[in-house]
């Protein structure tokens, strides 16, 4: 398997960026698949999500490293690039 400095997590957070849950470290394709699964799963409990690319403003809000966000009034699901070990 190719070694890479970066991997991805799917993080579940509150809108004020308090962590609720976080996935294991995943390669990008698996993380993208899990992100879509989680959006679908939580949509049934909390309502429709707006899905969009994350920006520096989102990092400033506390979603550090996020590359994509799904957001509604209750939860934020973040696809996050990470170099933790
Ligand atoms: Zn990590």
PDB file of the backbone (N, CA, C, O) and the ligand in Angstrom, with CONECT records:
HET     ZN  A 101       1
ATOM      1  N   UNK A   1       0.849  -1.198   0.000  1.00  0.00           N
ATOM      2  CA  UNK A   1       0.000   0.000   0.000  1.00  0.00           C
ATOM      3  C   UNK A   1       0.886   1.251   0.000  1.00  0.00           C
ATOM      4  O   UNK A   1       1.891   1.310   0.708  1.00  0.00           O
ATOM      5  N   UNK A   2       0.513   2.211  -0.775  1.00  0.00           N
ATOM      6  CA  UNK A   2       1.272   3.454  -0.877  1.00  0.00           C
ATOM      7  C   UNK A   2       1.195   4.215   0.440  1.00  0.00           C
ATOM      8  O   UNK A   2       0.120   4.355   1.023  1.00  0.00           O
ATOM      9  N   UNK A   3       2.330   4.701   0.898  1.00  0.00           N
ATOM     10  CA  UNK A   3       2.327   5.484   2.135  1.00  0.00           C
ATOM     11  C   UNK A   3       2.116   6.949   1.803  1.00  0.00           C
ATOM     12  O   UNK A   3       2.669   7.476   0.838  1.00  0.00           O
ATOM     13  N   UNK A   4       1.321   7.577   2.608  1.00  0.00           N
ATOM     14  CA  UNK A   4       1.031   8.987   2.377  1.00  0.00           C
ATOM     15  C   UNK A   4       1.045   9.707   3.704  1.00  0.00           C
ATOM     16  O   UNK A   4       0.653   9.153   4.731  1.00  0.00           O
ATOM     17  N   UNK A   5       1.500  10.947   3.674  1.00  0.00           N
ATOM     18  CA  UNK A   5       1.529  11.755   4.880  1.00  0.00           C
ATOM     19  C   UNK A   5       0.107  12.077   5.345  1.00  0.00           C
ATOM     20  O   UNK A   5      -0.161  12.186   6.542  1.00  0.00           O
ATOM     21  N   UNK A   6      -0.785  12.225   4.385  1.00  0.00           N
ATOM     22  CA  UNK A   6      -2.137  12.659   4.715  1.00  0.00           C
ATOM     23  C   UNK A   6      -3.144  11.517   4.630  1.00  0.00           C
ATOM     24  O   UNK A   6      -3.015  10.599   3.821  1.00  0.00           O
ATOM     25  N   UNK A   7      -4.119  11.606   5.468  1.00  0.00           N
ATOM     26  CA  UNK A   7      -5.271  10.719   5.412  1.00  0.00           C
ATOM     27  C   UNK A   7      -6.488  11.568   5.750  1.00  0.00           C
ATOM     28  O   UNK A   7      -6.375  12.782   5.919  1.00  0.00           O
ATOM     29  N   UNK A   8      -7.626  10.946   5.848  1.00  0.00           N
ATOM     30  CA  UNK A   8      -8.867  11.699   6.033  1.00  0.00           C
ATOM     31  C   UNK A   8      -9.673  11.115   7.177  1.00  0.00           C
ATOM     32  O   UNK A   8      -9.575   9.928   7.487  1.00  0.00           O
ATOM     33  N   UNK A   9     -10.464  11.965   7.795  1.00  0.00           N
ATOM     34  CA  UNK A   9     -11.435  11.544   8.797  1.00  0.00           C
ATOM     35  C   UNK A   9     -12.794  12.098   8.396  1.00  0.00           C
ATOM     36  O   UNK A   9     -12.884  13.115   7.708  1.00  0.00           O
ATOM     37  N   UNK A  10     -13.841  11.426   8.831  1.00  0.00           N
ATOM     38  CA  UNK A  10     -15.176  12.002   8.766  1.00  0.00           C
ATOM     39  C   UNK A  10     -15.553  12.355  10.193  1.00  0.00           C
ATOM     40  O   UNK A  10     -15.705  11.477  11.043  1.00  0.00           O
ATOM     41  N   UNK A  11     -15.703  13.650  10.449  1.00  0.00           N
ATOM     42  CA  UNK A  11     -15.993  14.149  11.797  1.00  0.00           C
ATOM     43  C   UNK A  11     -17.438  14.625  11.871  1.00  0.00           C
ATOM     44  O   UNK A  11     -17.955  15.265  10.955  1.00  0.00           O
ATOM     45  N   UNK A  12     -18.067  14.293  12.986  1.00  0.00           N
ATOM     46  CA  UNK A  12     -19.405  14.801  13.272  1.00  0.00           C
ATOM     47  C   UNK A  12     -19.251  15.835  14.374  1.00  0.00           C
ATOM     48  O   UNK A  12     -18.674  15.547  15.423  1.00  0.00           O
ATOM     49  N   UNK A  13     -19.764  17.037  14.141  1.00  0.00           N
ATOM     50  CA  UNK A  13     -19.603  18.122  15.108  1.00  0.00           C
ATOM     51  C   UNK A  13     -20.914  18.885  15.259  1.00  0.00           C
ATOM     52  O   UNK A  13     -21.823  18.772  14.437  1.00  0.00           O
ATOM     53  N   UNK A  14     -20.983  19.667  16.336  1.00  0.00           N
ATOM     54  CA  UNK A  14     -22.097  20.599  16.471  1.00  0.00           C
ATOM     55  C   UNK A  14     -21.790  21.821  15.601  1.00  0.00           C
ATOM     56  O   UNK A  14     -20.645  21.995  15.182  1.00  0.00           O
ATOM     57  N   UNK A  15     -22.784  22.673  15.320  1.00  0.00           N
ATOM     58  CA  UNK A  15     -22.520  23.859  14.506  1.00  0.00           C
ATOM     59  C   UNK A  15     -21.501  24.813  15.126  1.00  0.00           C
ATOM     60  O   UNK A  15     -20.896  25.610  14.408  1.00  0.00           O
ATOM     61  N   UNK A  16     -21.295  24.748  16.457  1.00  0.00           N
ATOM     62  CA  UNK A  16     -20.227  25.564  17.050  1.00  0.00           C
ATOM     63  C   UNK A  16     -18.956  24.745  17.256  1.00  0.00           C
ATOM     64  O   UNK A  16     -18.138  25.052  18.124  1.00  0.00           O
ATOM     65  N   UNK A  17     -18.804  23.708  16.451  1.00  0.00           N
ATOM     66  CA  UNK A  17     -17.571  22.929  16.278  1.00  0.00           C
ATOM     67  C   UNK A  17     -17.139  22.114  17.493  1.00  0.00           C
ATOM     68  O   UNK A  17     -15.953  21.836  17.669  1.00  0.00           O
ATOM     69  N   UNK A  18     -18.093  21.737  18.322  1.00  0.00           N
ATOM     70  CA  UNK A  18     -17.754  20.773  19.371  1.00  0.00           C
ATOM     71  C   UNK A  18     -17.835  19.362  18.798  1.00  0.00           C
ATOM     72  O   UNK A  18     -18.839  19.010  18.178  1.00  0.00           O
ATOM     73  N   UNK A  19     -16.791  18.540  18.995  1.00  0.00           N
ATOM     74  CA  UNK A  19     -16.787  17.212  18.384  1.00  0.00           C
ATOM     75  C   UNK A  19     -17.828  16.277  18.995  1.00  0.00           C
ATOM     76  O   UNK A  19     -18.003  16.238  20.213  1.00  0.00           O
ATOM     77  N   UNK A  20     -18.508  15.533  18.147  1.00  0.00           N
ATOM     78  CA  UNK A  20     -19.480  14.525  18.582  1.00  0.00           C
ATOM     79  C   UNK A  20     -18.916  13.132  18.322  1.00  0.00           C
ATOM     80  O   UNK A  20     -19.012  12.247  19.173  1.00  0.00           O
ATOM     81  N   UNK A  21     -18.330  12.942  17.150  1.00  0.00           N
ATOM     82  CA  UNK A  21     -17.767  11.640  16.782  1.00  0.00           C
ATOM     83  C   UNK A  21     -16.762  11.851  15.666  1.00  0.00           C
ATOM     84  O   UNK A  21     -16.816  12.841  14.936  1.00  0.00           O
ATOM     85  N   UNK A  22     -15.838  10.899  15.548  1.00  0.00           N
ATOM     86  CA  UNK A  22     -14.834  10.989  14.493  1.00  0.00           C
ATOM     87  C   UNK A  22     -14.506   9.592  14.007  1.00  0.00           C
ATOM     88  O   UNK A  22     -14.413   8.657  14.801  1.00  0.00           O
ATOM     89  N   UNK A  23     -14.333   9.452  12.707  1.00  0.00           N
ATOM     90  CA  UNK A  23     -13.998   8.143  12.140  1.00  0.00           C
ATOM     91  C   UNK A  23     -12.528   7.835  12.376  1.00  0.00           C
ATOM     92  O   UNK A  23     -11.753   8.698  12.787  1.00  0.00           O
ATOM     93  N   UNK A  24     -12.167   6.607  12.113  1.00  0.00           N
ATOM     94  CA  UNK A  24     -10.751   6.233  12.031  1.00  0.00           C
ATOM     95  C   UNK A  24     -10.101   6.964  10.862  1.00  0.00           C
ATOM     96  O   UNK A  24     -10.792   7.554  10.032  1.00  0.00           O
ATOM     97  N   UNK A  25      -8.789   6.925  10.799  1.00  0.00           N
ATOM     98  CA  UNK A  25      -8.057   7.478   9.657  1.00  0.00           C
ATOM     99  C   UNK A  25      -8.334   6.624   8.429  1.00  0.00           C
ATOM    100  O   UNK A  25      -8.253   5.396   8.482  1.00  0.00           O
ATOM    101  N   UNK A  26      -8.662   7.283   7.323  1.00  0.00           N
ATOM    102  CA  UNK A  26      -9.070   6.571   6.107  1.00  0.00           C
ATOM    103  C   UNK A  26      -8.384   7.170   4.890  1.00  0.00           C
ATOM    104  O   UNK A  26      -8.054   8.356   4.876  1.00  0.00           O
ATOM    105  N   UNK A  27      -8.169   6.338   3.859  1.00  0.00           N
ATOM    106  CA  UNK A  27      -7.746   6.921   2.580  1.00  0.00           C
ATOM    107  C   UNK A  27      -8.883   7.747   1.989  1.00  0.00           C
ATOM    108  O   UNK A  27     -10.041   7.584   2.373  1.00  0.00           O
ATOM    109  N   UNK A  28      -8.549   8.635   1.054  1.00  0.00           N
ATOM    110  CA  UNK A  28      -9.517   9.619   0.591  1.00  0.00           C
ATOM    111  C   UNK A  28     -10.800   8.994   0.037  1.00  0.00           C
ATOM    112  O   UNK A  28     -11.897   9.448   0.362  1.00  0.00           O
ATOM    113  N   UNK A  29     -10.673   7.973  -0.783  1.00  0.00           N
ATOM    114  CA  UNK A  29     -11.871   7.411  -1.427  1.00  0.00           C
ATOM    115  C   UNK A  29     -12.811   6.799  -0.390  1.00  0.00           C
ATOM    116  O   UNK A  29     -14.029   6.949  -0.487  1.00  0.00           O
ATOM    117  N   UNK A  30     -12.249   6.113   0.596  1.00  0.00           N
ATOM    118  CA  UNK A  30     -13.074   5.509   1.650  1.00  0.00           C
ATOM    119  C   UNK A  30     -13.722   6.591   2.504  1.00  0.00           C
ATOM    120  O   UNK A  30     -14.871   6.454   2.922  1.00  0.00           O
ATOM    121  N   UNK A  31     -12.984   7.663   2.760  1.00  0.00           N
ATOM    122  CA  UNK A  31     -13.523   8.753   3.566  1.00  0.00           C
ATOM    123  C   UNK A  31     -14.664   9.456   2.827  1.00  0.00           C
ATOM    124  O   UNK A  31     -15.659   9.843   3.439  1.00  0.00           O
ATOM    125  N   UNK A  32     -14.516   9.621   1.511  1.00  0.00           N
ATOM    126  CA  UNK A  32     -15.591  10.252   0.735  1.00  0.00           C
ATOM    127  C   UNK A  32     -16.855   9.399   0.741  1.00  0.00           C
ATOM    128  O   UNK A  32     -17.970   9.915   0.812  1.00  0.00           O
ATOM    129  N   UNK A  33     -16.661   8.090   0.665  1.00  0.00           N
ATOM    130  CA  UNK A  33     -17.801   7.175   0.698  1.00  0.00           C
ATOM    131  C   UNK A  33     -18.487   7.253   2.064  1.00  0.00           C
ATOM    132  O   UNK A  33     -19.714   7.326   2.147  1.00  0.00           O
ATOM    133  N   UNK A  34     -17.689   7.237   3.130  1.00  0.00           N
ATOM    134  CA  UNK A  34     -18.248   7.306   4.480  1.00  0.00           C
ATOM    135  C   UNK A  34     -18.947   8.652   4.709  1.00  0.00           C
ATOM    136  O   UNK A  34     -19.999   8.708   5.346  1.00  0.00           O
ATOM    137  N   UNK A  35     -18.366   9.720   4.195  1.00  0.00           N
ATOM    138  CA  UNK A  35     -18.981  11.046   4.303  1.00  0.00           C
ATOM    139  C   UNK A  35     -20.396  11.019   3.713  1.00  0.00           C
ATOM    140  O   UNK A  35     -21.348  11.487   4.339  1.00  0.00           O
ATOM    141  N   UNK A  36     -20.522  10.462   2.496  1.00  0.00           N
ATOM    142  CA  UNK A  36     -21.854  10.398   1.866  1.00  0.00           C
ATOM    143  C   UNK A  36     -22.810   9.531   2.684  1.00  0.00           C
ATOM    144  O   UNK A  36     -23.991   9.851   2.818  1.00  0.00           O
ATOM    145  N   UNK A  37     -22.288   8.432   3.228  1.00  0.00           N
ATOM    146  CA  UNK A  37     -23.118   7.556   4.069  1.00  0.00           C
ATOM    147  C   UNK A  37     -23.617   8.278   5.307  1.00  0.00           C
ATOM    148  O   UNK A  37     -24.788   8.174   5.671  1.00  0.00           O
ATOM    149  N   UNK A  38     -22.715   9.014   5.953  1.00  0.00           N
ATOM    150  CA  UNK A  38     -23.084   9.719   7.187  1.00  0.00           C
ATOM    151  C   UNK A  38     -24.095  10.830   6.903  1.00  0.00           C
ATOM    152  O   UNK A  38     -25.025  11.043   7.682  1.00  0.00           O
ATOM    153  N   UNK A  39     -23.910  11.536   5.790  1.00  0.00           N
ATOM    154  CA  UNK A  39     -24.867  12.585   5.424  1.00  0.00           C
ATOM    155  C   UNK A  39     -26.257  11.963   5.257  1.00  0.00           C
ATOM    156  O   UNK A  39     -27.252  12.512   5.730  1.00  0.00           O
ATOM    157  N   UNK A  40     -26.310  10.833   4.592  1.00  0.00           N
ATOM    158  CA  UNK A  40     -27.598  10.155   4.375  1.00  0.00           C
ATOM    159  C   UNK A  40     -28.186   9.686   5.710  1.00  0.00           C
ATOM    160  O   UNK A  40     -29.377   9.852   5.970  1.00  0.00           O
ATOM    161  N   UNK A  41     -27.330   9.098   6.547  1.00  0.00           N
ATOM    162  CA  UNK A  41     -27.767   8.559   7.836  1.00  0.00           C
ATOM    163  C   UNK A  41     -28.327   9.667   8.741  1.00  0.00           C
ATOM    164  O   UNK A  41     -29.413   9.532   9.306  1.00  0.00           O
ATOM    165  N   UNK A  42     -27.568  10.761   8.868  1.00  0.00           N
ATOM    166  CA  UNK A  42     -27.998  11.828   9.773  1.00  0.00           C
ATOM    167  C   UNK A  42     -29.113  12.673   9.177  1.00  0.00           C
ATOM    168  O   UNK A  42     -29.856  13.323   9.913  1.00  0.00           O
ATOM    169  N   UNK A  43     -29.241  12.674   7.844  1.00  0.00           N
ATOM    170  CA  UNK A  43     -30.347  13.398   7.214  1.00  0.00           C
ATOM    171  C   UNK A  43     -31.693  12.857   7.710  1.00  0.00           C
ATOM    172  O   UNK A  43     -32.651  13.606   7.902  1.00  0.00           O
ATOM    173  N   UNK A  44     -31.737  11.550   7.910  1.00  0.00           N
ATOM    174  CA  UNK A  44     -32.986  10.934   8.358  1.00  0.00           C
ATOM    175  C   UNK A  44     -33.324  11.342   9.784  1.00  0.00           C
ATOM    176  O   UNK A  44     -34.497  11.364  10.157  1.00  0.00           O
ATOM    177  N   UNK A  45     -32.299  11.670  10.598  1.00  0.00           N
ATOM    178  CA  UNK A  45     -32.550  12.046  11.997  1.00  0.00           C
ATOM    179  C   UNK A  45     -32.688  13.557  12.188  1.00  0.00           C
ATOM    180  O   UNK A  45     -33.450  14.009  13.042  1.00  0.00           O
ATOM    181  N   UNK A  46     -31.951  14.335  11.394  1.00  0.00           N
ATOM    182  CA  UNK A  46     -31.857  15.769  11.703  1.00  0.00           C
ATOM    183  C   UNK A  46     -32.315  16.677  10.574  1.00  0.00           C
ATOM    184  O   UNK A  46     -32.406  17.889  10.767  1.00  0.00           O
ATOM    185  N   UNK A  47     -32.609  16.121   9.387  1.00  0.00           N
ATOM    186  CA  UNK A  47     -33.072  16.960   8.284  1.00  0.00           C
ATOM    187  C   UNK A  47     -32.003  17.173   7.230  1.00  0.00           C
ATOM    188  O   UNK A  47     -30.871  16.704   7.346  1.00  0.00           O
ATOM    189  N   UNK A  48     -32.406  17.896   6.203  1.00  0.00           N
ATOM    190  CA  UNK A  48     -31.571  18.068   5.009  1.00  0.00           C
ATOM    191  C   UNK A  48     -30.282  18.831   5.320  1.00  0.00           C
ATOM    192  O   UNK A  48     -30.274  19.766   6.121  1.00  0.00           O
ATOM    193  N   UNK A  49     -29.197  18.414   4.673  1.00  0.00           N
ATOM    194  CA  UNK A  49     -27.903  19.087   4.801  1.00  0.00           C
ATOM    195  C   UNK A  49     -27.583  19.902   3.548  1.00  0.00           C
ATOM    196  O   UNK A  49     -27.917  19.510   2.430  1.00  0.00           O
ATOM    197  N   UNK A  50     -26.935  21.028   3.760  1.00  0.00           N
ATOM    198  CA  UNK A  50     -26.274  21.740   2.666  1.00  0.00           C
ATOM    199  C   UNK A  50     -24.842  21.197   2.594  1.00  0.00           C
ATOM    200  O   UNK A  50     -24.108  21.249   3.580  1.00  0.00           O
ATOM    201  N   UNK A  51     -24.452  20.684   1.440  1.00  0.00           N
ATOM    202  CA  UNK A  51     -23.107  20.138   1.255  1.00  0.00           C
ATOM    203  C   UNK A  51     -22.325  21.086   0.357  1.00  0.00           C
ATOM    204  O   UNK A  51     -22.792  21.476  -0.713  1.00  0.00           O
ATOM    205  N   UNK A  52     -21.120  21.454   0.809  1.00  0.00           N
ATOM    206  CA  UNK A  52     -20.323  22.421   0.044  1.00  0.00           C
ATOM    207  C   UNK A  52     -18.843  22.255   0.384  1.00  0.00           C
ATOM    208  O   UNK A  52     -18.494  21.668   1.408  1.00  0.00           O
ATOM    209  N   UNK A  53     -17.981  22.776  -0.483  1.00  0.00           N
ATOM    210  CA  UNK A  53     -16.549  22.757  -0.150  1.00  0.00           C
ATOM    211  C   UNK A  53     -16.292  23.640   1.061  1.00  0.00           C
ATOM    212  O   UNK A  53     -16.933  24.679   1.219  1.00  0.00           O
ATOM    213  N   UNK A  54     -15.369  23.239   1.909  1.00  0.00           N
ATOM    214  CA  UNK A  54     -15.011  24.055   3.076  1.00  0.00           C
ATOM    215  C   UNK A  54     -14.036  25.154   2.659  1.00  0.00           C
ATOM    216  O   UNK A  54     -13.263  24.992   1.715  1.00  0.00           O
ATOM    217  N   UNK A  55     -14.089  26.261   3.372  1.00  0.00           N
ATOM    218  CA  UNK A  55     -13.218  27.405   3.084  1.00  0.00           C
ATOM    219  C   UNK A  55     -12.396  27.750   4.325  1.00  0.00           C
ATOM    220  O   UNK A  55     -12.589  27.170   5.393  1.00  0.00           O
ATOM    221  N   UNK A  56     -11.488  28.692   4.167  1.00  0.00           N
ATOM    222  CA  UNK A  56     -10.699  29.149   5.314  1.00  0.00           C
ATOM    223  C   UNK A  56     -11.579  29.678   6.434  1.00  0.00           C
ATOM    224  O   UNK A  56     -11.247  29.549   7.612  1.00  0.00           O
ATOM    225  N   UNK A  57     -12.695  30.270   6.061  1.00  0.00           N
ATOM    226  CA  UNK A  57     -13.625  30.760   7.103  1.00  0.00           C
ATOM    227  C   UNK A  57     -14.142  29.628   7.964  1.00  0.00           C
ATOM    228  O   UNK A  57     -14.336  29.795   9.168  1.00  0.00           O
ATOM    229  N   UNK A  58     -14.364  28.481   7.357  1.00  0.00           N
ATOM    230  CA  UNK A  58     -14.803  27.327   8.144  1.00  0.00           C
ATOM    231  C   UNK A  58     -13.696  26.870   9.100  1.00  0.00           C
ATOM    232  O   UNK A  58     -13.964  26.484  10.237  1.00  0.00           O
ATOM    233  N   UNK A  59     -12.442  26.921   8.616  1.00  0.00           N
ATOM    234  CA  UNK A  59     -11.321  26.567   9.503  1.00  0.00           C
ATOM    235  C   UNK A  59     -11.300  27.511  10.689  1.00  0.00           C
ATOM    236  O   UNK A  59     -11.071  27.087  11.822  1.00  0.00           O
ATOM    237  N   UNK A  60     -11.541  28.807  10.432  1.00  0.00           N
ATOM    238  CA  UNK A  60     -11.552  29.800  11.510  1.00  0.00           C
ATOM    239  C   UNK A  60     -12.707  29.551  12.486  1.00  0.00           C
ATOM    240  O   UNK A  60     -12.614  29.894  13.665  1.00  0.00           O
ATOM    241  N   UNK A  61     -13.773  28.965  12.000  1.00  0.00           N
ATOM    242  CA  UNK A  61     -14.906  28.616  12.866  1.00  0.00           C
ATOM    243  C   UNK A  61     -14.622  27.377  13.706  1.00  0.00           C
ATOM    244  O   UNK A  61     -15.405  27.041  14.595  1.00  0.00           O
ATOM    245  N   UNK A  62     -13.517  26.698  13.437  1.00  0.00           N
ATOM    246  CA  UNK A  62     -13.147  25.536  14.239  1.00  0.00           C
ATOM    247  C   UNK A  62     -13.161  24.219  13.496  1.00  0.00           C
ATOM    248  O   UNK A  62     -12.855  23.175  14.071  1.00  0.00           O
ATOM    249  N   UNK A  63     -13.519  24.259  12.201  1.00  0.00           N
ATOM    250  CA  UNK A  63     -13.539  23.025  11.424  1.00  0.00           C
ATOM    251  C   UNK A  63     -12.200  22.898  10.692  1.00  0.00           C
ATOM    252  O   UNK A  63     -12.125  22.952   9.464  1.00  0.00           O
ATOM    253  N   UNK A  64     -11.146  22.726  11.500  1.00  0.00           N
ATOM    254  CA  UNK A  64      -9.773  22.819  10.984  1.00  0.00           C
ATOM    255  C   UNK A  64      -9.449  21.620  10.095  1.00  0.00           C
ATOM    256  O   UNK A  64      -9.654  20.468  10.479  1.00  0.00           O
ATOM    257  N   UNK A  65      -8.949  21.910   8.922  1.00  0.00           N
ATOM    258  CA  UNK A  65      -8.556  20.857   7.989  1.00  0.00           C
ATOM    259  C   UNK A  65      -9.688  20.344   7.116  1.00  0.00           C
ATOM    260  O   UNK A  65      -9.473  19.499   6.248  1.00  0.00           O
ATOM    261  N   UNK A  66     -10.899  20.855   7.345  1.00  0.00           N
ATOM    262  CA  UNK A  66     -12.050  20.367   6.572  1.00  0.00           C
ATOM    263  C   UNK A  66     -11.878  20.688   5.091  1.00  0.00           C
ATOM    264  O   UNK A  66     -11.454  21.787   4.734  1.00  0.00           O
ATOM    265  N   UNK A  67     -12.204  19.740   4.242  1.00  0.00           N
ATOM    266  CA  UNK A  67     -12.210  20.000   2.802  1.00  0.00           C
ATOM    267  C   UNK A  67     -13.639  20.060   2.264  1.00  0.00           C
ATOM    268  O   UNK A  67     -13.898  20.704   1.247  1.00  0.00           O
ATOM    269  N   UNK A  68     -14.559  19.390   2.946  1.00  0.00           N
ATOM    270  CA  UNK A  68     -15.956  19.461   2.546  1.00  0.00           C
ATOM    271  C   UNK A  68     -16.822  19.418   3.802  1.00  0.00           C
ATOM    272  O   UNK A  68     -16.488  18.736   4.771  1.00  0.00           O
ATOM    273  N   UNK A  69     -17.922  20.143   3.779  1.00  0.00           N
ATOM    274  CA  UNK A  69     -18.822  20.183   4.932  1.00  0.00           C
ATOM    275  C   UNK A  69     -20.246  19.897   4.496  1.00  0.00           C
ATOM    276  O   UNK A  69     -20.680  20.310   3.421  1.00  0.00           O
ATOM    277  N   UNK A  70     -20.959  19.188   5.344  1.00  0.00           N
ATOM    278  CA  UNK A  70     -22.405  19.066   5.224  1.00  0.00           C
ATOM    279  C   UNK A  70     -22.960  19.696   6.494  1.00  0.00           C
ATOM    280  O   UNK A  70     -22.589  19.301   7.599  1.00  0.00           O
ATOM    281  N   UNK A  71     -23.851  20.678   6.338  1.00  0.00           N
ATOM    282  CA  UNK A  71     -24.259  21.466   7.493  1.00  0.00           C
ATOM    283  C   UNK A  71     -25.773  21.592   7.528  1.00  0.00           C
ATOM    284  O   UNK A  71     -26.412  21.839   6.504  1.00  0.00           O
ATOM    285  N   UNK A  72     -26.331  21.423   8.700  1.00  0.00           N
ATOM    286  CA  UNK A  72     -27.725  21.818   8.923  1.00  0.00           C
ATOM    287  C   UNK A  72     -27.817  22.482  10.296  1.00  0.00           C
ATOM    288  O   UNK A  72     -26.790  22.776  10.908  1.00  0.00           O
ATOM    289  N   UNK A  73     -29.035  22.720  10.786  1.00  0.00           N
ATOM    290  CA  UNK A  73     -29.182  23.495  12.020  1.00  0.00           C
ATOM    291  C   UNK A  73     -28.698  22.736  13.249  1.00  0.00           C
ATOM    292  O   UNK A  73     -28.474  23.346  14.294  1.00  0.00           O
ATOM    293  N   UNK A  74     -28.531  21.416  13.147  1.00  0.00           N
ATOM    294  CA  UNK A  74     -28.147  20.625  14.314  1.00  0.00           C
ATOM    295  C   UNK A  74     -26.726  20.099  14.284  1.00  0.00           C
ATOM    296  O   UNK A  74     -26.076  19.987  15.323  1.00  0.00           O
ATOM    297  N   UNK A  75     -26.241  19.772  13.086  1.00  0.00           N
ATOM    298  CA  UNK A  75     -24.964  19.069  12.968  1.00  0.00           C
ATOM    299  C   UNK A  75     -24.149  19.565  11.789  1.00  0.00           C
ATOM    300  O   UNK A  75     -24.676  20.085  10.806  1.00  0.00           O
ATOM    301  N   UNK A  76     -22.845  19.384  11.926  1.00  0.00           N
ATOM    302  CA  UNK A  76     -21.935  19.564  10.798  1.00  0.00           C
ATOM    303  C   UNK A  76     -21.181  18.246  10.614  1.00  0.00           C
ATOM    304  O   UNK A  76     -20.624  17.699  11.566  1.00  0.00           O
ATOM    305  N   UNK A  77     -21.171  17.753   9.400  1.00  0.00           N
ATOM    306  CA  UNK A  77     -20.378  16.573   9.053  1.00  0.00           C
ATOM    307  C   UNK A  77     -19.228  17.075   8.199  1.00  0.00           C
ATOM    308  O   UNK A  77     -19.443  17.690   7.155  1.00  0.00           O
ATOM    309  N   UNK A  78     -18.011  16.815   8.644  1.00  0.00           N
ATOM    310  CA  UNK A  78     -16.839  17.351   7.963  1.00  0.00           C
ATOM    311  C   UNK A  78     -15.977  16.223   7.421  1.00  0.00           C
ATOM    312  O   UNK A  78     -15.662  15.265   8.126  1.00  0.00           O
ATOM    313  N   UNK A  79     -15.600  16.357   6.147  1.00  0.00           N
ATOM    314  CA  UNK A  79     -14.558  15.512   5.575  1.00  0.00           C
ATOM    315  C   UNK A  79     -13.262  16.275   5.774  1.00  0.00           C
ATOM    316  O   UNK A  79     -13.063  17.347   5.202  1.00  0.00           O
ATOM    317  N   UNK A  80     -12.383  15.713   6.593  1.00  0.00           N
ATOM    318  CA  UNK A  80     -11.226  16.465   7.074  1.00  0.00           C
ATOM    319  C   UNK A  80      -9.927  15.793   6.663  1.00  0.00           C
ATOM    320  O   UNK A  80      -9.752  14.589   6.846  1.00  0.00           O
ATOM    321  N   UNK A  81      -9.019  16.586   6.105  1.00  0.00           N
ATOM    322  CA  UNK A  81      -7.692  16.076   5.785  1.00  0.00           C
ATOM    323  C   UNK A  81      -6.792  16.278   6.992  1.00  0.00           C
ATOM    324  O   UNK A  81      -6.852  17.310   7.661  1.00  0.00           O
ATOM    325  N   UNK A  82      -5.969  15.293   7.261  1.00  0.00           N
ATOM    326  CA  UNK A  82      -5.286  15.237   8.558  1.00  0.00           C
ATOM    327  C   UNK A  82      -3.914  14.609   8.394  1.00  0.00           C
ATOM    328  O   UNK A  82      -3.695  13.805   7.488  1.00  0.00           O
ATOM    329  N   UNK A  83      -2.983  14.982   9.278  1.00  0.00           N
ATOM    330  CA  UNK A  83      -1.688  14.309   9.286  1.00  0.00           C
ATOM    331  C   UNK A  83      -1.346  13.776  10.678  1.00  0.00           C
ATOM    332  O   UNK A  83      -0.173  13.638  11.024  1.00  0.00           O
ATOM    333  N   UNK A  84      -2.378  13.477  11.475  1.00  0.00           N
ATOM    334  CA  UNK A  84      -2.131  12.877  12.777  1.00  0.00           C
ATOM    335  C   UNK A  84      -1.546  11.479  12.581  1.00  0.00           C
ATOM    336  O   UNK A  84      -1.672  10.902  11.500  1.00  0.00           O
ATOM    337  N   UNK A  85      -0.911  10.932  13.614  1.00  0.00           N
ATOM    338  CA  UNK A  85      -0.349   9.589  13.432  1.00  0.00           C
ATOM    339  C   UNK A  85      -0.893   8.633  14.483  1.00  0.00           C
ATOM    340  O   UNK A  85      -0.534   7.455  14.491  1.00  0.00           O
TER     341      UNK A  85
HETATM  342 ZN    ZN A 101      -5.832  11.890  11.382  1.00  0.00          ZN
END
